[in-house]
């Protein structure tokens, strides 16, 4: 039975293929091992899955590791990494859930920086889909961004992006709706501004 991380690393090194390494670690986890070693095994497995682009499997192992982690800092790091993997998989529900856990665990000083990082990750995700010409996925990603707390300027940019993307996928009515939404936001903001004067 594995007791230390050194035992774990020695065991993993015996195998050449990722599949055998994963199988070995899964079996050892089932036999039981100290929590600290189990966290390392789960993160190693997550890394192997990540390299194979098996985003969901990677994320699930990181979540399991985060659940076991003893400190807030470790939990924040692991849940954040899991959220990134779920984001890669396009699972926005699980992504949101893990980012929510991160923000709950974070202190007041960390929260604004983390929220900014989260917003940036969602934006990059949408932009990558757009660059790869995966327009349906890009529409889904940009629509997700609209549901988040983002600055007004960014929100208006997202409406423009969605309008163009809807045109590209042959949905002119939805494209026009995006322009209308944008225009109504601008008019609403102008009205607020005039009322303040």
C-alpha atoms as a printed R data frame, in Angstrom:
    type eleno elety resid chain resno       x      y       z
1   ATOM     1    CA   UNK     A     1   0.000  0.000   0.000
2   ATOM     2    CA   UNK     A     2   1.276  3.449  -0.944
3   ATOM     3    CA   UNK     A     3   1.978  5.729   1.999
4   ATOM     4    CA   UNK     A     4   4.098  8.625   0.712
5   ATOM     5    CA   UNK     A     5   4.330 10.665  -2.463
6   ATOM     6    CA   UNK     A     6   7.753  9.074  -3.080
7   ATOM     7    CA   UNK     A     7   6.102  5.621  -3.080
8   ATOM     8    CA   UNK     A     8   3.546  6.963  -5.545
9   ATOM     9    CA   UNK     A     9   6.152  8.437  -7.912
10  ATOM    10    CA   UNK     A    10   8.212  5.232  -7.796
11  ATOM    11    CA   UNK     A    11   5.134  3.204  -8.670
12  ATOM    12    CA   UNK     A    12   4.104  5.506 -11.523
13  ATOM    13    CA   UNK     A    13   7.617  5.428 -13.043
14  ATOM    14    CA   UNK     A    14   7.343  1.635 -13.497
15  ATOM    15    CA   UNK     A    15   4.824  2.158 -16.287
16  ATOM    16    CA   UNK     A    16   5.526  3.612 -19.709
17  ATOM    17    CA   UNK     A    17   2.057  4.374 -21.082
18  ATOM    18    CA   UNK     A    18  -0.367  6.934 -19.694
19  ATOM    19    CA   UNK     A    19  -3.114  4.319 -19.647
20  ATOM    20    CA   UNK     A    20  -1.095  2.012 -17.386
21  ATOM    21    CA   UNK     A    21  -0.115  4.924 -15.120
22  ATOM    22    CA   UNK     A    22  -3.779  5.914 -14.773
23  ATOM    23    CA   UNK     A    23  -4.812  2.329 -14.093
24  ATOM    24    CA   UNK     A    24  -2.077  1.975 -11.470
25  ATOM    25    CA   UNK     A    25  -3.087  5.177  -9.647
26  ATOM    26    CA   UNK     A    26  -6.803  4.320  -9.770
27  ATOM    27    CA   UNK     A    27  -6.114  0.914  -8.234
28  ATOM    28    CA   UNK     A    28  -3.892  2.381  -5.525
29  ATOM    29    CA   UNK     A    29  -6.506  5.020  -4.646
30  ATOM    30    CA   UNK     A    30  -9.110  2.236  -4.261
31  ATOM    31    CA   UNK     A    31  -6.781  0.372  -1.874
32  ATOM    32    CA   UNK     A    32  -6.496  3.491   0.258
33  ATOM    33    CA   UNK     A    33  -3.697  5.950   0.926
34  ATOM    34    CA   UNK     A    34  -3.086  9.007   3.098
35  ATOM    35    CA   UNK     A    35  -5.071 12.100   2.033
36  ATOM    36    CA   UNK     A    36  -1.988 14.126   1.080
37  ATOM    37    CA   UNK     A    37  -0.769 11.338  -1.235
38  ATOM    38    CA   UNK     A    38  -4.266 10.865  -2.669
39  ATOM    39    CA   UNK     A    39  -4.414 14.581  -3.598
40  ATOM    40    CA   UNK     A    40  -1.102 14.218  -5.462
41  ATOM    41    CA   UNK     A    41  -2.330 11.074  -7.266
42  ATOM    42    CA   UNK     A    42  -5.552 12.811  -8.328
43  ATOM    43    CA   UNK     A    43  -3.663 15.863  -9.632
44  ATOM    44    CA   UNK     A    44  -1.224 13.607 -11.536
45  ATOM    45    CA   UNK     A    45  -4.162 11.809 -13.114
46  ATOM    46    CA   UNK     A    46  -5.763 15.155 -13.959
47  ATOM    47    CA   UNK     A    47  -2.562 16.255 -15.698
48  ATOM    48    CA   UNK     A    48  -2.448 13.073 -17.798
49  ATOM    49    CA   UNK     A    49  -6.094 13.566 -18.797
50  ATOM    50    CA   UNK     A    50  -5.397 17.219 -19.606
51  ATOM    51    CA   UNK     A    51  -2.526 16.227 -21.924
52  ATOM    52    CA   UNK     A    52  -4.912 13.849 -23.699
53  ATOM    53    CA   UNK     A    53  -7.469 16.699 -23.947
54  ATOM    54    CA   UNK     A    54  -9.948 14.690 -21.878
55  ATOM    55    CA   UNK     A    55 -11.106 17.876 -20.177
56  ATOM    56    CA   UNK     A    56 -13.999 16.428 -18.143
57  ATOM    57    CA   UNK     A    57 -11.917 13.612 -16.685
58  ATOM    58    CA   UNK     A    58  -9.180 16.067 -15.788
59  ATOM    59    CA   UNK     A    59 -11.689 18.424 -14.157
60  ATOM    60    CA   UNK     A    60 -13.351 15.658 -12.135
61  ATOM    61    CA   UNK     A    61 -10.009 14.538 -10.684
62  ATOM    62    CA   UNK     A    62  -9.121 18.124  -9.800
63  ATOM    63    CA   UNK     A    63 -12.507 18.530  -8.063
64  ATOM    64    CA   UNK     A    64 -11.915 15.359  -6.061
65  ATOM    65    CA   UNK     A    65  -8.479 16.667  -5.061
66  ATOM    66    CA   UNK     A    66  -9.966 20.051  -4.127
67  ATOM    67    CA   UNK     A    67 -12.595 18.387  -1.932
68  ATOM    68    CA   UNK     A    68  -9.776 16.705   0.014
69  ATOM    69    CA   UNK     A    69  -7.394 19.692   0.149
70  ATOM    70    CA   UNK     A    70  -6.765 20.915   3.713
71  ATOM    71    CA   UNK     A    71  -6.267 24.655   3.051
72  ATOM    72    CA   UNK     A    72  -8.372 27.332   1.357
73  ATOM    73    CA   UNK     A    73  -5.431 28.241  -0.873
74  ATOM    74    CA   UNK     A    74  -5.102 24.690  -2.190
75  ATOM    75    CA   UNK     A    75  -8.867 24.368  -2.640
76  ATOM    76    CA   UNK     A    76  -9.011 27.666  -4.558
77  ATOM    77    CA   UNK     A    77  -6.166 26.584  -6.843
78  ATOM    78    CA   UNK     A    78  -7.636 23.144  -7.557
79  ATOM    79    CA   UNK     A    79 -11.229 24.321  -8.095
80  ATOM    80    CA   UNK     A    80  -9.915 27.087 -10.375
81  ATOM    81    CA   UNK     A    81  -7.956 24.566 -12.438
82  ATOM    82    CA   UNK     A    82 -11.015 22.285 -12.577
83  ATOM    83    CA   UNK     A    83 -13.149 25.193 -13.800
84  ATOM    84    CA   UNK     A    84 -10.663 25.846 -16.612
85  ATOM    85    CA   UNK     A    85 -10.900 22.198 -17.683
86  ATOM    86    CA   UNK     A    86 -14.719 22.312 -17.634
87  ATOM    87    CA   UNK     A    87 -14.541 25.536 -19.667
88  ATOM    88    CA   UNK     A    88 -12.366 23.737 -22.236
89  ATOM    89    CA   UNK     A    89 -15.039 21.033 -22.393
90  ATOM    90    CA   UNK     A    90 -17.733 23.667 -22.967
91  ATOM    91    CA   UNK     A    91 -19.570 22.682 -19.771
92  ATOM    92    CA   UNK     A    92 -20.558 26.144 -18.541
93  ATOM    93    CA   UNK     A    93 -22.730 24.828 -15.710
94  ATOM    94    CA   UNK     A    94 -19.811 22.935 -14.118
95  ATOM    95    CA   UNK     A    95 -17.447 25.824 -14.925
96  ATOM    96    CA   UNK     A    96 -19.701 28.294 -13.114
97  ATOM    97    CA   UNK     A    97 -20.128 25.927 -10.195
98  ATOM    98    CA   UNK     A    98 -16.367 25.625  -9.685
99  ATOM    99    CA   UNK     A    99 -15.694 29.342 -10.155
100 ATOM   100    CA   UNK     A   100 -18.446 29.995  -7.586
101 ATOM   101    CA   UNK     A   101 -16.624 27.717  -5.121
102 ATOM   102    CA   UNK     A   102 -13.400 29.639  -5.792
103 ATOM   103    CA   UNK     A   103 -15.074 32.987  -5.064
104 ATOM   104    CA   UNK     A   104 -16.750 31.670  -1.902
105 ATOM   105    CA   UNK     A   105 -13.399 30.429  -0.566
106 ATOM   106    CA   UNK     A   106 -11.501 33.592  -1.553
107 ATOM   107    CA   UNK     A   107 -11.056 36.488   0.830
108 ATOM   108    CA   UNK     A   108 -12.339 39.987   0.000
109 ATOM   109    CA   UNK     A   109  -8.922 41.059  -1.259
110 ATOM   110    CA   UNK     A   110  -8.665 38.122  -3.687
111 ATOM   111    CA   UNK     A   111 -12.227 38.249  -5.074
112 ATOM   112    CA   UNK     A   112 -11.917 41.214  -7.521
113 ATOM   113    CA   UNK     A   113  -8.691 39.828  -9.024
114 ATOM   114    CA   UNK     A   114 -10.189 36.356  -9.358
115 ATOM   115    CA   UNK     A   115 -13.401 37.723 -10.901
116 ATOM   116    CA   UNK     A   116 -11.352 39.645 -13.463
117 ATOM   117    CA   UNK     A   117  -9.366 36.481 -14.262
118 ATOM   118    CA   UNK     A   118 -12.601 34.512 -14.650
119 ATOM   119    CA   UNK     A   119 -14.076 37.117 -17.030
120 ATOM   120    CA   UNK     A   120 -10.872 37.052 -19.082
121 ATOM   121    CA   UNK     A   121 -10.969 33.241 -19.337
122 ATOM   122    CA   UNK     A   122 -14.560 33.289 -20.596
123 ATOM   123    CA   UNK     A   123 -13.646 35.975 -23.165
124 ATOM   124    CA   UNK     A   124 -10.611 34.042 -24.379
125 ATOM   125    CA   UNK     A   125 -12.737 30.902 -24.656
126 ATOM   126    CA   UNK     A   126 -15.282 32.699 -26.873
127 ATOM   127    CA   UNK     A   127 -12.572 34.345 -28.986
128 ATOM   128    CA   UNK     A   128 -10.840 30.994 -29.540
129 ATOM   129    CA   UNK     A   129 -14.060 29.421 -30.810
130 ATOM   130    CA   UNK     A   130 -14.514 32.391 -33.112
131 ATOM   131    CA   UNK     A   131 -10.943 32.108 -34.477
132 ATOM   132    CA   UNK     A   132 -11.436 28.373 -35.037
133 ATOM   133    CA   UNK     A   133 -14.629 29.219 -36.986
134 ATOM   134    CA   UNK     A   134 -16.716 27.222 -34.497
135 ATOM   135    CA   UNK     A   135 -19.455 29.832 -34.702
136 ATOM   136    CA   UNK     A   136 -22.214 27.962 -32.845
137 ATOM   137    CA   UNK     A   137 -19.879 27.345 -29.890
138 ATOM   138    CA   UNK     A   138 -18.712 30.979 -30.076
139 ATOM   139    CA   UNK     A   139 -22.331 32.171 -29.927
140 ATOM   140    CA   UNK     A   140 -22.932 29.995 -26.860
141 ATOM   141    CA   UNK     A   141 -19.736 31.321 -25.236
142 ATOM   142    CA   UNK     A   142 -20.495 34.991 -25.944
143 ATOM   143    CA   UNK     A   143 -24.086 34.537 -24.760
144 ATOM   144    CA   UNK     A   144 -22.676 33.160 -21.517
145 ATOM   145    CA   UNK     A   145 -20.523 36.289 -21.139
146 ATOM   146    CA   UNK     A   146 -23.625 38.486 -21.437
147 ATOM   147    CA   UNK     A   147 -25.090 36.764 -18.358
148 ATOM   148    CA   UNK     A   148 -22.045 37.772 -16.281
149 ATOM   149    CA   UNK     A   149 -21.226 41.004 -14.486
150 ATOM   150    CA   UNK     A   150 -19.087 42.751 -17.070
151 ATOM   151    CA   UNK     A   151 -18.396 46.427 -17.827
152 ATOM   152    CA   UNK     A   152 -20.845 48.188 -20.137
153 ATOM   153    CA   UNK     A   153 -18.233 48.703 -22.869
154 ATOM   154    CA   UNK     A   154 -17.486 44.980 -22.919
155 ATOM   155    CA   UNK     A   155 -21.205 44.143 -23.008
156 ATOM   156    CA   UNK     A   156 -21.687 46.364 -26.078
157 ATOM   157    CA   UNK     A   157 -18.698 44.702 -27.786
158 ATOM   158    CA   UNK     A   158 -20.217 41.271 -27.104
159 ATOM   159    CA   UNK     A   159 -23.510 42.325 -28.730
160 ATOM   160    CA   UNK     A   160 -21.538 43.378 -31.828
161 ATOM   161    CA   UNK     A   161 -19.701 40.038 -31.891
162 ATOM   162    CA   UNK     A   162 -22.964 38.102 -31.524
163 ATOM   163    CA   UNK     A   163 -24.575 40.092 -34.323
164 ATOM   164    CA   UNK     A   164 -21.718 39.211 -36.706
165 ATOM   165    CA   UNK     A   165 -21.726 35.547 -35.621
166 ATOM   166    CA   UNK     A   166 -25.478 35.179 -36.094
167 ATOM   167    CA   UNK     A   167 -25.065 36.590 -39.618
168 ATOM   168    CA   UNK     A   168 -22.327 34.019 -40.305
169 ATOM   169    CA   UNK     A   169 -24.544 31.109 -39.258
170 ATOM   170    CA   UNK     A   170 -27.446 32.407 -41.358
171 ATOM   171    CA   UNK     A   171 -29.626 33.832 -38.613
172 ATOM   172    CA   UNK     A   172 -30.275 37.453 -39.673
173 ATOM   173    CA   UNK     A   173 -33.243 37.899 -37.312
174 ATOM   174    CA   UNK     A   174 -31.094 37.026 -34.253
175 ATOM   175    CA   UNK     A   175 -28.331 39.284 -35.606
176 ATOM   176    CA   UNK     A   176 -30.810 42.172 -35.807
177 ATOM   177    CA   UNK     A   177 -32.007 41.433 -32.258
178 ATOM   178    CA   UNK     A   178 -28.431 41.795 -30.976
179 ATOM   179    CA   UNK     A   179 -28.161 45.244 -32.610
180 ATOM   180    CA   UNK     A   180 -31.538 46.202 -31.092
181 ATOM   181    CA   UNK     A   181 -30.437 45.060 -27.624
182 ATOM   182    CA   UNK     A   182 -27.228 47.051 -27.948
183 ATOM   183    CA   UNK     A   183 -29.130 50.143 -29.090
184 ATOM   184    CA   UNK     A   184 -31.632 49.913 -26.213
185 ATOM   185    CA   UNK     A   185 -28.752 49.677 -23.695
186 ATOM   186    CA   UNK     A   186 -27.091 52.747 -25.215
187 ATOM   187    CA   UNK     A   187 -30.397 54.687 -25.124
188 ATOM   188    CA   UNK     A   188 -31.012 53.609 -21.523
189 ATOM   189    CA   UNK     A   189 -27.512 54.762 -20.507
190 ATOM   190    CA   UNK     A   190 -27.954 58.096 -22.309
191 ATOM   191    CA   UNK     A   191 -31.263 58.593 -20.509
192 ATOM   192    CA   UNK     A   192 -29.585 57.955 -17.127
193 ATOM   193    CA   UNK     A   193 -26.838 60.398 -18.035
194 ATOM   194    CA   UNK     A   194 -29.334 63.129 -19.016
195 ATOM   195    CA   UNK     A   195 -31.309 62.583 -15.785
196 ATOM   196    CA   UNK     A   196 -28.115 63.058 -13.742
197 ATOM   197    CA   UNK     A   197 -27.407 66.457 -15.285
